[in-house]
Amino acid sequence: MFIVWGKKLVYRKVGHVADFCPICRKPSSFELQRVGSAGHIYYISAGEGELVGHERRCSVCSTTFHAQPSVYASVSKTTAPLPDLIAKTFPNLHVLLKERLALEQRVQSQPATLSRDERHALIRNPFLLLSPKVEKRYAATHLDLEIGLSFLAAVLLLIFGASAVRVVAPDHAEQSALVFAVLGILLVGWQFVQSGRRFMRREIVPVLAKSLAPLKPTRAELQTVSNELRQLRHKIGSKLRLADLEERLSMNMSTARRDPQL
């Protein structure tokens, strides 16, 4: 009998804290989670496992970052308005992060005063923050909705297509079954090939565009960062299509012009 067992990460919600979000480029509320490594049998684990670390997930952009619980004065068991959460969990946030907050203020109100090195670092940072998520995605095979639907379509094509040919041209039934099987394989294969780009467009591009929009990066600046990360063998550098990012940035900027409150 084959038994599936091993170790898996177990996440447990600890509470809520306030902190700076480098994607949103401002203080935000976060859900704090404990990350443990626990043994499992058939992916069912008992207990929280050995402590691995903590993570915080932004309530606005949903991006997850490493967390140090010792930074916070306390952890709120319930969510609260951001000013209240700052006062309770991170009262010295504006003091400790004074320089970063001042830099972000310049990004918003005086972007022309940023040096080339400052712009490069600010553009590069969200790529690096999202890089682990991309690495994790491409480290294993993932099935999304489109792949599942393509499997279903391939099966239906083989069943009903072959049946129809058997009625109309019974002499070609065997050949048609082979043809439909090949078409189904090609359909599923194509969806597998496209699944990576769908992930990037759905999970990475919108977050990157949100973070980069205040900087209004040029194509040359984006290309420089992409080339740098590709040379460092970050998959985000090779898997991200800059055309997709530029399209989303353009959409965000157009929306911002129409409604400055967004």
Order of alpha helices (4+ residues) and beta strands (2+ residues): beta-beta-beta-beta-beta-alpha-alpha-alpha-alpha-alpha-alpha-alpha-alpha-alpha-alpha-alpha
